[in-house]
Amino acid sequence: MTQRTKAAGPDTETVETDAGTARITWHRAPQPRLVLAVGHGAGGGIEARDLVALADVLPARGVTVALVEQPWRVAGKKLAPAPKTLDTGWRGLWHALAAPGLPVVAGGRSAGARVACRTAGELGAHAVLALSFPLHPPGKPDRSRAAELLGAGVPTLVVQGGNDPFGRPAEFPEGPYRLVEVPYGDHGFAVPKRAEISQDEAVAVLTDAVAQWTGSLG
């Protein structure tokens, strides 16, 4: 069951899943050709700077952006559940993401990127966008999650901060995906004041890369 609230600008839809009530905030393109569905990480919500920036930029490029809040976040909980439960929530709202009848790019930041990779094949995702993919826990490169990324099975773009403690670009294995580095960026794509690029420039690296990549998808 879904419930939609329309207002000026984005509109919000709640979706009942086996993991609880999820929420989608739609930023609709005037002439859409794709839906980019993006989930948040385990430590934050859809207010993350990269998700906000994509929702601001991509609709003008023909991409409807659907910012997805997992049930645990909608319920006001502070800690994310196990990966299996995150996957259940994502599966349960996929029908709403596909409802516009457009190809759906599955995306997410951090834990949300893992969900998108793990479920892309079964859900029929057109492609995967992985923002700040957590290749390993900080300081524990032996606990690699590369298999999730490499197993996505669809065209995949990874956008990674140059100083991300969850996996710097040079640590990523070769594979069937494209990787774009945001110089100096940390796990949230924040850059230090001493960096050679500004925060706005760092975010533009990300949005430009995603806009170009989505534009190239057939």
N, C-alpha and C positions, 0 to 999 in steps of 0.2 A: 504494500500500500504506500502511496506517495501523497504528500500534501505540499502544495506549492503556494508561495506567497509572492505576489508580484508588486513591484514598486518601481519608481524611477531608478534607472541604473540597473545594478545586478538584481536578480531575483533568486529566492532561496527555496529549496525543495527538501523536505525531510523524507527519508526512505527507511522503512522497517526492514531490518535484516535479522538473521539468526544470532547475530552478536549484539543486537540492540538497534536503537534509532541512529541512523547516520544523517548527515546533512550535506547538501550540495549547494554551493553558491555559484550561480551561472553568470558569467560575463560574456554576453552573446555578441558574436560578430554580425554586422549588418548583412553580409553575404558569406555565410560560413561554408567552408569546404571540409573542415576537420573539427573534431572535438578533442581538445587536450584536457584530460582529466588528471589532476595533480593532487596527490595526498601529502599530508604533512609528516613531520618526523615524530619521534617518540618523546621529544622534549618541548614541543611547541605546536602551534596551530597554523592556520592559513594566513596569519598576519606576518609570516616570515618574509623577509625583504625580497627574496627571489620569487616567491609565489605572487606577492603583490605586484612586482614589476612585470611579470609575465601577463597577469590579468589586465594590466594597464596598456601593454604594448600590442599583444597579439590579436585582439579582436579586429583592429584596423587592418590586419594582414590576412583576414579571412579565417581566423582560428577562434572558435568559441572556447573559452577557458572555463572549466568546471573545477572549482576548488572544493575538495572533498574533505569533510571532517569525519573521522572515524567515530563509532559509537562511544568509545571510552571518553573521547574529548567532548562530545555533545553532552554526555552525562556529568561532566564537570570533574572527572577523575584526574588525578595528577600523574599517575603512572600508566604507561601503555601495557596492555596485556601481552601474552605470548604471541609469537609470529603466526601460529595457526589461527588464533582468534582474529588477528588483523586481516589475514587472508579471507576469513569467513565474512567479515564486514565488507570487504572490497567486492567479493563475489556477489554479495547480496544486493549491492546497489548498481551493479553493472548494467542491468536492464534499463535503469533510468538514464545512465550515460549514453546508452545506445539508442534511446528513444527518438532523438532527432533524425535518425536514419543516416547519419554520417559516419565515416571511418573514425574510430576512437583510438587516440594515442594514449596509452597508459603511462602515467608518470607519477613521480613523487620525489620528495627530498628525504635523504637519510633512510630511516626505516620504511618510509613510504616508497622509496625507490626499490627496496628489496621486495616489497609486496608486489609492485608492478612487474618486476622481473620474474618472480616465482609464478605468477598467474597469467602471464601474457598469452602463452600458448593455448591454454584451456579456454580462456575467455574470448579468444579471437582478436586480440589487440592488433591494431594496424602497425604499431611501432611502440617503442619504450623510450621515455625520457627519464634518465637517472640523474638527479641533482644531488651532489654531495654523497655519492654512493659510499656507504660505510664498509670499505673493503676489509677492515679488521678493527677490533677494539683498539683504542689508543695504547700504544706501547706493546701491542701483542700481535705482531705481523704473522705469527705462526697460526693464528686463528682466522684464516682467510675465508672470506665469503665470495671469492671469485666465481665459484661454480654457479651461484645464483645469477650473476651477471652474464656469464658465458652461456648459460642455458636459456636465456630469454627467447631465442629462436625467431626474433623479428628484428628489423632495423632498429638499432639502439644508439642513442646519443648520451654520453656521460659528460656532465659539466662539473668540474672538480676544482676546488680551491688549491692553489699552489702550496699552501701551508696547512692543508687539512690533516689533523692528527689521526683521522680515521682512514687515511690512505692518501698519500701524495701522488700526483700523476705518474711519476717515475716508477712507482710501486705496482702499477696496474699491469697485468699480463697482456700479451698480445691476444687479440681475439676479434671476432666479427662485430665490432662496434667502433664508433668514432668517439674520441675524447677531446674535449676542449678545456684548456686550463684558464682559470681566472687568476692572474698573477697576484701573489701575496695573500690570496683569500684564505680564510679559515673555514671551518665546517659550516658556518652561516654566511660565507662569502664576505665577511667583514675584513677590511684591510687596515693595517696600522697607519697612523698619521704620517709616519716617515716613508711610507711606500711611494714608489715612483708614479703611481696612478691614484686618482681620487676614488672615493667610495662610489660616486656616480659613474665614473668611468669603468670601475670593476663590474657594476651591475649591468652596464651597457654591453660589456663583453658577453655576458650571459644572455641577455635578451637578443642581441644581434645573432648570436650563434643559434639559438633556438628558432628565431624567426627564419633564418636562412635554411636551417635543417627541415623545419616543417614545410617550408616552401618547396623543398626538393622531393617531398614524399609524394608518390604517385597516388 
